[in-house]
Protein backbone atom coordinates (compact mmCIF):
# COMPACT_ATOMS: atom_id res chain seq x y z
CA UNK A 1 0.00 0.00 0.00
CA UNK A 2 1.30 3.44 -0.94
CA UNK A 3 0.63 6.42 1.33
CA UNK A 4 1.00 10.08 0.42
CA UNK A 5 0.23 13.31 2.25
CA UNK A 6 -0.89 16.30 0.18
CA UNK A 7 -0.82 19.72 1.87
CA UNK A 8 -2.56 22.70 0.29
CA UNK A 9 -1.53 25.97 1.94
CA UNK A 10 -3.77 28.95 1.21
CA UNK A 11 -3.71 32.47 2.71
CA UNK A 12 -6.75 31.75 4.93
CA UNK A 13 -6.50 28.02 5.63
CA UNK A 14 -4.40 24.87 5.39
CA UNK A 15 -5.88 21.64 4.01
CA UNK A 16 -4.23 18.25 4.53
CA UNK A 17 -5.20 15.10 2.63
CA UNK A 18 -3.95 11.57 3.31
CA UNK A 19 -4.08 9.22 0.33
CA UNK A 20 -3.76 5.44 0.59
CA UNK A 21 -3.34 3.78 -2.80
CA UNK A 22 -4.43 7.12 -4.36
CA UNK A 23 -7.72 7.00 -2.41
CA UNK A 24 -8.58 9.85 -0.02
CA UNK A 25 -8.96 8.47 3.53
CA UNK A 26 -8.34 11.47 5.80
CA UNK A 27 -8.91 15.17 5.33
CA UNK A 28 -8.23 18.05 7.70
CA UNK A 29 -8.81 21.74 7.14
CA UNK A 30 -7.79 24.41 9.61
CA UNK A 31 -8.16 28.17 9.49
CA UNK A 32 -4.78 29.84 9.83
CA UNK A 33 -6.33 32.27 12.33
CA UNK A 34 -7.99 29.50 14.40
CA UNK A 35 -7.95 30.44 18.09
CA UNK A 36 -8.28 26.92 19.47
CA UNK A 37 -6.25 23.80 19.07
CA UNK A 38 -6.19 20.61 21.07
CA UNK A 39 -3.02 20.60 23.16
CA UNK A 40 -2.75 24.36 23.74
CA UNK A 41 -2.00 25.29 27.38
CA UNK A 42 -3.30 28.43 29.10
CA UNK A 43 -2.92 30.05 32.47
CA UNK A 44 -6.56 31.03 32.90
CA UNK A 45 -9.08 32.27 35.45
CA UNK A 46 -12.08 30.53 36.95
CA UNK A 47 -15.10 32.56 35.87
CA UNK A 48 -18.09 30.72 37.36
CA UNK A 49 -18.61 27.68 39.60
CA UNK A 50 -21.39 25.21 38.79
CA UNK A 51 -21.80 23.04 41.94
CA UNK A 52 -24.79 21.20 40.45
CA UNK A 53 -22.58 19.93 37.61
CA UNK A 54 -19.52 19.66 39.88
CA UNK A 55 -17.74 21.76 37.26
CA UNK A 56 -16.79 25.32 36.42
CA UNK A 57 -16.45 27.69 33.49
CA UNK A 58 -12.98 29.03 32.79
CA UNK A 59 -11.98 32.15 30.86
CA UNK A 60 -9.20 31.32 28.39
CA UNK A 61 -9.45 34.62 26.56
CA UNK A 62 -11.97 33.63 23.89
CA UNK A 63 -15.55 34.53 23.08
CA UNK A 64 -16.93 31.32 24.59
CA UNK A 65 -15.91 30.22 28.07
CA UNK A 66 -14.37 26.79 28.44
CA UNK A 67 -15.71 23.90 30.54
CA UNK A 68 -13.71 22.17 33.28
CA UNK A 69 -15.19 19.25 35.24
CA UNK A 70 -13.98 18.32 38.71
CA UNK A 71 -12.76 14.92 37.49
CA UNK A 72 -10.63 16.69 34.86
CA UNK A 73 -8.70 18.52 37.57
CA UNK A 74 -6.63 15.36 37.88
CA UNK A 75 -5.25 13.63 40.93
CA UNK A 76 -2.19 15.94 41.06
CA UNK A 77 -4.12 19.23 40.98
CA UNK A 78 -2.86 20.21 44.45
CA UNK A 79 0.74 19.86 43.27
CA UNK A 80 0.06 21.99 40.17
CA UNK A 81 -1.71 24.64 42.24
CA UNK A 82 1.08 24.98 44.80
CA UNK A 83 3.79 24.99 42.10
CA UNK A 84 1.94 27.67 40.11
CA UNK A 85 1.87 29.92 43.19
CA UNK A 86 5.60 29.32 43.78
CA UNK A 87 6.42 30.21 40.16
CA UNK A 88 4.38 33.42 40.18
CA UNK A 89 5.76 34.54 43.54
CA UNK A 90 9.24 35.11 42.04
CA UNK A 91 9.33 36.76 38.60
CA UNK A 92 13.13 36.68 38.35
CA UNK A 93 14.20 33.16 39.27
CA UNK A 94 12.25 30.10 38.09
CA UNK A 95 11.53 27.54 40.79
CA UNK A 96 12.55 24.15 39.26
CA UNK A 97 9.89 21.44 39.20
CA UNK A 98 12.44 18.87 40.39
CA UNK A 99 12.51 20.64 43.79
CA UNK A 100 8.74 20.77 44.11
CA UNK A 101 7.09 18.51 46.67
CA UNK A 102 4.30 16.25 45.46
CA UNK A 103 1.11 17.14 47.36
CA UNK A 104 -1.59 14.68 48.48
CA UNK A 105 -3.77 13.46 45.61
CA UNK A 106 -7.12 15.12 44.98
CA UNK A 107 -10.07 13.01 46.16
CA UNK A 108 -12.19 11.62 43.33
CA UNK A 109 -15.42 12.22 45.23
CA UNK A 110 -14.64 15.84 46.11
CA UNK A 111 -16.53 19.02 45.26
CA UNK A 112 -15.57 21.74 42.80
CA UNK A 113 -16.86 24.38 45.25
CA UNK A 114 -14.42 23.21 47.94
CA UNK A 115 -11.48 23.07 45.53
CA UNK A 116 -11.69 26.20 43.36
CA UNK A 117 -12.95 29.75 43.79
CA UNK A 118 -13.98 32.42 41.31
CA UNK A 119 -10.97 34.39 40.04
CA UNK A 120 -8.46 31.63 40.88
CA UNK A 121 -5.69 31.10 38.33
CA UNK A 122 -5.25 27.58 36.96
CA UNK A 123 -3.06 25.88 34.36
CA UNK A 124 -5.33 24.18 31.82
CA UNK A 125 -4.96 22.34 28.52
CA UNK A 126 -7.55 21.98 25.75
CA UNK A 127 -8.60 18.37 25.20
CA UNK A 128 -11.65 18.99 22.99
CA UNK A 129 -12.30 21.86 20.62
CA UNK A 130 -15.60 23.81 20.59
CA UNK A 131 -18.36 21.74 19.00
CA UNK A 132 -21.63 23.37 17.95
CA UNK A 133 -22.75 25.58 20.86
CA UNK A 134 -20.35 24.06 23.40
CA UNK A 135 -17.09 25.74 24.38
CA UNK A 136 -13.77 23.90 24.54
CA UNK A 137 -13.27 21.14 27.14
CA UNK A 138 -10.31 21.50 29.50
CA UNK A 139 -8.12 19.40 31.75
CA UNK A 140 -5.57 20.27 34.43
CA UNK A 141 -3.58 17.10 33.73
CA UNK A 142 -1.03 18.60 31.35
CA UNK A 143 0.81 16.49 28.80
CA UNK A 144 3.38 17.14 26.06
CA UNK A 145 3.10 14.69 23.18
CA UNK A 146 6.02 13.68 21.00
CA UNK A 147 6.53 11.07 18.35
CA UNK A 148 7.64 8.33 20.77
CA UNK A 149 6.82 9.68 24.24
CA UNK A 150 4.23 11.69 26.14
CA UNK A 151 5.65 13.71 29.06
CA UNK A 152 3.36 14.32 32.06
CA UNK A 153 4.43 16.73 34.84
CA UNK A 154 3.87 15.77 38.51
CA UNK A 155 3.58 12.06 37.80
CA UNK A 156 6.13 9.41 38.63
CA UNK A 157 4.98 6.40 36.64
CA UNK A 158 6.12 4.99 33.30
CA UNK A 159 3.41 3.40 31.16
CA UNK A 160 3.95 1.46 27.95
CA UNK A 161 1.38 1.25 25.15
CA UNK A 162 -0.70 -1.92 25.35
CA UNK A 163 -0.20 -2.36 21.59
CA UNK A 164 3.40 -3.32 22.32
CA UNK A 165 2.84 -7.00 23.05
CA UNK A 166 6.32 -8.50 23.63
CA UNK A 167 7.05 -8.58 27.36
CA UNK A 168 10.82 -8.27 26.85
CA UNK A 169 10.38 -5.09 24.80
CA UNK A 170 7.95 -3.64 27.34
CA UNK A 171 10.44 -4.29 30.15
CA UNK A 172 13.31 -2.81 28.13
CA UNK A 173 11.42 0.37 27.36
CA UNK A 174 10.21 0.75 30.92
CA UNK A 175 13.69 0.36 32.41
CA UNK A 176 15.19 2.66 29.80
CA UNK A 177 12.69 5.48 30.41
CA UNK A 178 13.01 5.10 34.20
CA UNK A 179 16.75 5.71 33.86
CA UNK A 180 16.50 8.89 31.74
CA UNK A 181 13.31 10.63 32.88
CA UNK A 182 13.68 13.65 35.20
CA UNK A 183 12.25 13.75 38.71
CA UNK A 184 8.55 14.62 39.13
CA UNK A 185 7.68 13.61 35.57
CA UNK A 186 5.71 10.65 34.30
CA UNK A 187 6.02 9.20 30.80
CA UNK A 188 3.77 7.28 28.42
CA UNK A 189 5.67 5.27 25.84
CA UNK A 190 3.84 5.29 22.49
CA UNK A 191 3.51 2.32 20.15
CA UNK A 192 5.99 3.67 17.57
CA UNK A 193 8.75 3.65 20.23
CA UNK A 194 8.99 -0.14 19.86
CA UNK A 195 12.55 -1.09 18.93
CA UNK A 196 13.93 2.45 19.18
CA UNK A 197 17.38 3.11 20.58
CA UNK A 198 18.08 4.90 23.86
CA UNK A 199 19.63 7.89 22.05
CA UNK A 200 16.46 8.53 20.03
CA UNK A 201 14.21 8.36 23.09
CA UNK A 202 16.56 10.51 25.16
CA UNK A 203 16.69 13.17 22.41
CA UNK A 204 12.90 13.40 22.32
CA UNK A 205 12.74 13.46 26.13
CA UNK A 206 14.94 16.57 26.11
CA UNK A 207 12.74 18.24 23.47
CA UNK A 208 9.59 17.62 25.51
CA UNK A 209 11.26 18.80 28.71
CA UNK A 210 12.31 22.01 26.92
CA UNK A 211 8.64 22.60 25.94
CA UNK A 212 7.59 22.33 29.56
CA UNK A 213 10.34 24.73 30.65
CA UNK A 214 9.38 27.26 27.95
CA UNK A 215 5.73 26.96 28.99
CA UNK A 216 6.29 27.55 32.70
CA UNK A 217 8.80 30.35 31.99
CA UNK A 218 6.13 32.18 30.03
CA UNK A 219 3.75 31.76 32.97
CA UNK A 220 6.39 33.27 35.24
CA UNK A 221 7.28 36.23 33.00
CA UNK A 222 3.82 37.40 31.89
CA UNK A 223 1.29 39.08 34.14
CA UNK A 224 -1.59 39.22 31.66
CA UNK A 225 -4.38 36.74 32.43
CA UNK A 226 -5.68 34.69 30.71
CA UNK A 227 -2.59 33.91 28.66
CA UNK A 228 -1.60 31.14 26.25
CA UNK A 229 1.69 29.72 27.49
CA UNK A 230 2.12 26.78 25.11
CA UNK A 231 0.87 26.41 21.55
CA UNK A 232 0.57 22.99 20.00
CA UNK A 233 2.64 22.40 16.89
CA UNK A 234 1.14 23.48 13.59
CA UNK A 235 -1.62 21.24 12.26
CA UNK A 236 0.64 19.89 9.55
CA UNK A 237 3.40 18.89 11.96
CA UNK A 238 0.94 17.59 14.58
CA UNK A 239 -0.79 15.41 12.00
CA UNK A 240 2.53 14.01 10.79
CA UNK A 241 3.57 13.36 14.38
CA UNK A 242 0.56 11.07 14.87
CA UNK A 243 0.30 9.65 11.35
CA UNK A 244 3.85 9.36 10.11
CA UNK A 245 5.22 5.92 9.38
CA UNK A 246 8.29 4.81 7.44
CA UNK A 247 6.16 3.48 4.57
CA UNK A 248 5.21 6.97 3.37
CA UNK A 249 6.12 7.46 -0.27
CA UNK A 250 5.78 11.21 -0.40
CA UNK A 251 4.73 14.39 1.38
CA UNK A 252 3.82 17.11 -1.11
CA UNK A 253 3.35 20.71 -0.03
CA UNK A 254 2.90 23.93 -2.04
CA UNK A 255 4.35 26.39 0.49
CA UNK A 256 8.07 26.85 1.07
CA UNK A 257 7.67 27.81 4.76
CA UNK A 258 5.61 24.73 5.67
CA UNK A 259 7.97 22.66 3.50
CA UNK A 260 10.93 23.71 5.66
CA UNK A 261 8.98 23.08 8.90
CA UNK A 262 8.16 19.53 7.83
CA UNK A 263 11.72 18.80 6.69
CA UNK A 264 13.08 20.09 10.00
CA UNK A 265 10.61 17.94 11.94
CA UNK A 266 11.45 14.82 9.94
CA UNK A 267 15.10 15.64 10.51
CA UNK A 268 14.43 15.09 14.22
CA UNK A 269 12.28 11.96 14.08
CA UNK A 270 13.35 10.23 10.86
CA UNK A 271 16.37 11.86 9.17
CA UNK A 272 16.49 9.19 6.47
CA UNK A 273 13.00 10.25 5.30
CA UNK A 274 13.68 13.97 4.77
CA UNK A 275 13.89 13.49 1.02
CA UNK A 276 10.28 12.28 0.69
CA UNK A 277 9.14 15.87 1.37
CA UNK A 278 8.61 17.56 -2.00
CA UNK A 279 7.88 21.22 -2.69
CA UNK A 280 5.14 21.42 -5.31
CA UNK A 281 5.71 24.22 -7.82
CA UNK A 282 3.27 23.27 -10.59
CA UNK A 283 0.78 25.76 -12.03
CA UNK A 284 -2.21 23.44 -11.61
CA UNK A 285 -3.64 23.58 -8.03
CA UNK A 286 -1.99 20.88 -5.93
CA UNK A 287 -5.28 19.16 -4.98
CA UNK A 288 -6.28 19.02 -8.67
CA UNK A 289 -2.92 17.55 -9.61
CA UNK A 290 -3.28 14.66 -7.13
CA UNK A 291 -7.02 14.12 -7.79
CA UNK A 292 -8.01 15.25 -4.29
CA UNK A 293 -10.56 17.88 -5.39
CA UNK A 294 -12.67 15.37 -7.32
CA UNK A 295 -12.63 12.91 -4.40
CA UNK A 296 -13.67 15.69 -2.01
CA UNK A 297 -16.61 16.60 -4.25
CA UNK A 298 -17.75 12.96 -4.44
CA UNK A 299 -16.88 11.90 -0.89
CA UNK A 300 -18.82 14.53 1.04
CA UNK A 301 -22.47 15.47 1.04
CA UNK A 302 -25.60 13.64 2.08
CA UNK A 303 -25.37 10.84 -0.52
CA UNK A 304 -22.17 8.84 -1.07
CA UNK A 305 -22.02 6.35 -3.95
CA UNK A 306 -19.88 3.23 -3.83
CA UNK A 307 -19.73 -0.11 -5.69
CA UNK A 308 -22.15 -1.01 -8.50
CA UNK A 309 -24.78 1.65 -7.91
CA UNK A 310 -25.19 1.17 -4.14
CA UNK A 311 -25.00 4.25 -1.94
CA UNK A 312 -24.99 5.55 1.64
CA UNK A 313 -27.16 8.34 3.00
CA UNK A 314 -25.44 10.12 5.89
CA UNK A 315 -27.44 12.45 8.16
CA UNK A 316 -26.12 14.34 11.18
CA UNK A 317 -28.21 15.40 14.16
CA UNK A 318 -27.32 17.04 17.47
CA UNK A 319 -27.28 13.65 19.21
CA UNK A 320 -25.79 11.27 16.63
CA UNK A 321 -24.88 10.44 13.04
CA UNK A 322 -27.30 8.19 11.14
CA UNK A 323 -26.28 6.13 8.09
CA UNK A 324 -28.68 4.29 5.78
CA UNK A 325 -27.41 1.64 3.33
CA UNK A 326 -29.22 1.39 -0.02
CA UNK A 327 -28.67 -1.09 -2.87
CA UNK A 328 -29.79 1.55 -5.41
CA UNK A 329 -29.57 0.38 -9.03
CA UNK A 330 -27.50 -2.67 -8.11
CA UNK A 331 -28.41 -5.77 -10.14
CA UNK A 332 -29.41 -8.76 -8.05
CA UNK A 333 -27.04 -11.69 -7.98
CA UNK A 334 -28.11 -14.97 -9.48
CA UNK A 335 -27.91 -16.81 -6.15
CA UNK A 336 -30.58 -14.70 -4.48
CA UNK A 337 -31.44 -11.70 -2.39
CA UNK A 338 -29.43 -12.83 0.66
CA UNK A 339 -26.16 -12.92 -1.30
CA UNK A 340 -26.99 -9.54 -2.84
CA UNK A 341 -27.67 -8.03 0.59
CA UNK A 342 -24.42 -9.44 2.01
CA UNK A 343 -22.28 -8.05 -0.83
CA UNK A 344 -23.96 -4.65 -0.64
CA UNK A 345 -23.46 -4.52 3.14
CA UNK A 346 -19.80 -5.57 2.94
CA UNK A 347 -19.16 -2.80 0.41
CA UNK A 348 -20.98 -0.38 2.71
CA UNK A 349 -18.75 -1.43 5.63
CA UNK A 350 -15.65 -0.66 3.55
CA UNK A 351 -16.94 2.75 2.50
CA UNK A 352 -18.30 3.64 5.94
CA UNK A 353 -14.95 2.99 7.64
CA UNK A 354 -13.35 5.38 5.13
CA UNK A 355 -16.09 7.97 5.66
CA UNK A 356 -15.64 7.95 9.45
CA UNK A 357 -11.96 8.78 9.06
CA UNK A 358 -12.51 11.18 6.18
CA UNK A 359 -15.21 13.24 7.92
CA UNK A 360 -13.76 12.65 11.42
CA UNK A 361 -17.26 11.73 12.61
CA UNK A 362 -17.45 11.27 16.37
CA UNK A 363 -19.96 10.41 19.08
CA UNK A 364 -22.69 7.87 18.32
CA UNK A 365 -23.07 6.47 14.79
CA UNK A 366 -26.11 4.30 13.96
CA UNK A 367 -25.96 2.30 10.72
CA UNK A 368 -29.06 0.76 9.12
CA UNK A 369 -27.73 -2.10 6.99
CA UNK A 370 -29.88 -4.10 4.59
CA UNK A 371 -31.61 -6.92 6.49
CA UNK A 372 -29.88 -10.31 6.45
CA UNK A 373 -31.40 -13.53 7.76
CA UNK A 374 -28.36 -15.78 8.14
CA UNK A 375 -26.41 -15.42 11.44
CA UNK A 376 -23.12 -16.25 9.71
CA UNK A 377 -23.64 -13.35 7.25
CA UNK A 378 -24.34 -10.94 10.11
CA UNK A 379 -21.20 -12.12 11.91
CA UNK A 380 -19.15 -11.73 8.71
CA UNK A 381 -20.34 -8.12 8.36
CA UNK A 382 -19.45 -7.34 11.99
CA UNK A 383 -15.95 -8.82 11.58
CA UNK A 384 -15.45 -6.89 8.32
CA UNK A 385 -16.35 -3.62 10.04
CA UNK A 386 -13.99 -4.34 12.95
CA UNK A 387 -11.16 -5.14 10.53
CA UNK A 388 -11.74 -1.96 8.51
CA UNK A 389 -11.69 0.18 11.66
CA UNK A 390 -8.28 -1.13 12.78
CA UNK A 391 -6.62 1.64 10.73
CA UNK A 392 -8.59 4.31 12.60
CA UNK A 393 -6.49 6.17 15.17
CA UNK A 394 -9.53 7.44 17.09
CA UNK A 395 -10.78 5.32 19.98
CA UNK A 396 -13.92 3.46 18.95
CA UNK A 397 -16.27 0.67 19.94
CA UNK A 398 -18.43 -1.44 17.60
CA UNK A 399 -21.42 -3.57 18.62
CA UNK A 400 -22.74 -6.50 16.56
CA UNK A 401 -25.92 -6.05 14.54
CA UNK A 402 -29.08 -5.78 16.62
CA UNK A 403 -32.19 -7.79 15.80
CA UNK A 404 -33.42 -4.74 13.85
CA UNK A 405 -30.34 -4.86 11.60
CA UNK A 406 -28.75 -1.78 13.20
CA UNK A 407 -25.06 -1.47 14.03
CA UNK A 408 -24.04 0.90 16.81
CA UNK A 409 -20.61 2.53 16.74
CA UNK A 410 -19.08 5.02 19.15
CA UNK A 411 -16.04 6.99 18.04
CA UNK A 412 -13.92 9.47 19.95
CA UNK A 413 -14.91 13.07 19.22
CA UNK A 414 -12.11 15.59 19.72
CA UNK A 415 -13.04 18.26 17.16
CA UNK A 416 -16.13 19.02 15.06
CA UNK A 417 -16.87 16.59 12.24
CA UNK A 418 -15.28 17.69 8.99
CA UNK A 419 -17.84 19.05 6.55
CA UNK A 420 -17.20 20.02 2.95
CA UNK A 421 -20.28 21.68 1.52
CA UNK A 422 -20.59 20.30 -2.01
CA UNK A 423 -23.81 22.25 -2.62
CA UNK A 424 -22.79 25.90 -2.56
CA UNK A 425 -24.47 29.21 -3.30
CA UNK A 426 -23.88 30.04 -6.94
CA UNK A 427 -20.74 32.22 -7.04
CA UNK A 428 -21.85 33.91 -10.26
CA UNK A 429 -25.37 34.99 -9.24
CA UNK A 430 -24.88 35.11 -5.43
CA UNK A 431 -28.14 33.25 -4.86
CA UNK A 432 -30.28 35.60 -6.96
CA UNK A 433 -30.96 33.00 -9.66
CA UNK A 434 -30.08 35.22 -12.62
CA UNK A 435 -26.72 35.86 -14.28
CA UNK A 436 -25.39 37.61 -17.34
CA UNK A 437 -25.55 35.68 -20.59
CA UNK A 438 -22.88 32.97 -20.46
CA UNK A 439 -21.77 33.79 -24.00
CA UNK A 440 -20.58 37.14 -22.66
CA UNK A 441 -18.49 35.52 -19.90
CA UNK A 442 -15.22 35.75 -21.83
CA UNK A 443 -15.92 39.45 -22.45
CA UNK A 444 -16.20 39.90 -18.68
CA UNK A 445 -12.87 38.12 -18.19
CA UNK A 446 -11.18 40.32 -20.79
CA UNK A 447 -12.56 43.41 -19.07
CA UNK A 448 -11.04 42.23 -15.79
CA UNK A 449 -7.70 41.53 -17.49
CA UNK A 450 -7.73 45.01 -19.03
CA UNK A 451 -8.38 46.54 -15.59
CA UNK A 452 -5.53 44.54 -14.02
CA UNK A 453 -2.98 45.40 -16.71
CA UNK A 454 -3.84 48.96 -17.66
CA UNK A 455 -5.36 50.42 -14.51
CA UNK A 456 -3.90 48.49 -11.56
CA UNK A 457 -0.56 47.76 -13.24
CA UNK A 458 -0.36 44.02 -12.57
CA UNK A 459 1.09 42.48 -15.73
CA UNK A 460 1.89 38.97 -14.52
CA UNK A 461 -1.00 36.99 -13.08
CA UNK A 462 -2.83 33.66 -13.13
CA UNK A 463 -6.50 33.40 -14.10
CA UNK A 464 -8.17 30.28 -12.61
CA UNK A 465 -11.33 29.11 -14.39
CA UNK A 466 -13.45 25.98 -14.70
CA UNK A 467 -11.82 23.25 -16.88
CA UNK A 468 -14.53 23.61 -19.57
CA UNK A 469 -13.98 27.36 -19.76
CA UNK A 470 -10.19 26.85 -19.85
CA UNK A 471 -10.61 24.42 -22.75
CA UNK A 472 -12.71 26.99 -24.63
CA UNK A 473 -10.17 29.77 -24.02
CA UNK A 474 -7.27 27.56 -25.18
CA UNK A 475 -8.94 26.02 -28.24
CA UNK A 476 -7.78 26.71 -31.77
CA UNK A 477 -4.58 27.98 -33.32
CA UNK A 478 -5.54 31.62 -32.79
CA UNK A 479 -7.09 31.02 -29.35
CA UNK A 480 -8.53 33.58 -26.97
CA UNK A 481 -5.53 33.00 -24.74
CA UNK A 482 -3.15 33.89 -27.55
CA UNK A 483 -5.21 36.96 -28.45
CA UNK A 484 -5.11 38.14 -24.82
CA UNK A 485 -1.36 37.54 -24.59
CA UNK A 486 -0.75 39.53 -27.78
CA UNK A 487 -2.93 42.37 -26.45
CA UNK A 488 -1.97 42.40 -22.76
CA UNK A 489 1.38 40.62 -22.64
CA UNK A 490 2.71 37.13 -21.98
CA UNK A 491 2.05 37.55 -18.25
CA UNK A 492 -1.52 36.31 -18.79
CA UNK A 493 -1.66 32.66 -17.61
CA UNK A 494 -4.82 30.51 -17.80
CA UNK A 495 -5.13 27.76 -15.16
CA UNK A 496 -7.77 25.02 -15.11
CA UNK A 497 -9.20 24.55 -11.57
CA UNK A 498 -11.67 21.81 -10.66
CA UNK A 499 -12.84 23.51 -7.49
CA UNK A 500 -14.46 26.42 -9.36
CA UNK A 501 -18.05 26.57 -10.58
CA UNK A 502 -18.79 26.84 -14.30
CA UNK A 503 -18.81 30.66 -14.50
CA UNK A 504 -16.57 31.34 -11.53
CA UNK A 505 -13.08 32.81 -11.83
CA UNK A 506 -10.21 33.80 -9.55
CA UNK A 507 -7.15 35.97 -10.17
CA UNK A 508 -3.77 35.41 -8.47
CA UNK A 509 -0.64 37.53 -8.79
CA UNK A 510 2.85 36.22 -9.59
CA UNK A 511 3.36 35.36 -5.88
CA UNK A 512 0.10 33.33 -5.84
CA UNK A 513 -1.70 35.93 -3.71
CA UNK A 514 -5.45 36.18 -4.37
CA UNK A 515 -6.66 39.32 -6.18
CA UNK A 516 -10.32 40.09 -5.54
CA UNK A 517 -11.73 41.18 -8.92
CA UNK A 518 -15.29 39.90 -8.59
CA UNK A 519 -18.10 42.19 -7.50
CA UNK A 520 -21.68 41.25 -6.76
CA UNK A 521 -22.87 44.21 -8.85
CA UNK A 522 -21.81 42.28 -11.97
CA UNK A 523 -24.85 40.04 -11.72
CA UNK A 524 -27.37 42.85 -11.74
Secondary structure, 3 states (H helix, E strand, C coil): CCEEEEEEECCCEEEEEEEECCEEEEEEEEECCCCCCCCCEEEEEEEEEECCCCEEEEECCCCCCEEEEHHHHCCCHHHHHHHHHHHHHCCCCCCCHHHCCCCCCCCCCCCHHHHCCCCCEEEEEEEECCECCECCEEECCCCEECCCEEEEECCCCEEECCCCCCHHHHHHHHHHHHHHCCCCEEEEECHHHCCCCHHHHHHHHHHHHHHHHHHHHHHHHCCCCCEEEECCCCHHHHHHHHHCCCCEEEEEECCHHHHHHHHHHHHHHCHHHHHHEEECCCCCCHHHHCCHHHHHHHHCCCEEECHHHCEEEEEECCCEEEEEEECCCCCCCCCCHHHHHHHHHHHHHHHHHHHHHHHCCCEEEEEECCCCCCHHHHHHHHHHHHHHHHHCCCCEEECCCCCCCEEEEEECCCCCCCCCCCCCCCCCCCCCCCCCCHHHHHHHHHHHHHHHHHHHCCCCEEEEECHHHHHHHHCCCCCHHHHHHHHHCCCEEEEECCCCCCCCEEEEECCCCEECCCCHHHHC
